Amino acid sequence: QVQLVESGGGLVQPGGSLRLSCAASGFTFSSVHMSWYRQAPGKERELVATITRAGASTNYADSVKGRFTISRDNAKNSLYLQMNSLKPEDTAVYYCKTVWGLKGYWGQGTQVTVSS
């Protein structure tokens, strides 16, 4: 079955960095686009970044452009999100997502808290 498992979240001070990982299994990772989303308390889940199958193309929300970098390693069935210059407003639960067989799949999420 399709599984997505995020890791790497935590508490970081403003201006700091974190690298999130998403380990994928149960499907052909290299054949699907992948995305990172986040959901802050009391807010709707929002798209953060996407990456195409081979990693040749990426897109970012305006709020993270220039600070976050999405990448993938198809040999390791893994998705990453490098987050730099973190701000308090980046505090949220971060999820990886894919679509396989016309169905969307989400991980359980990893909490990122940016606070001094």
Secondary structure, DSSP 4 states (H G I P E B T S, - for coil): --EEEEE--EEE-TT--EEEEEEEESS-GGGS-EEEEEE-TTS--EEEEEE-TTS--EEE-TTTTTTEEEEEETTTTEEEEEE-S--GGG-EEEEEEEEETTEEEE---EEEEE--
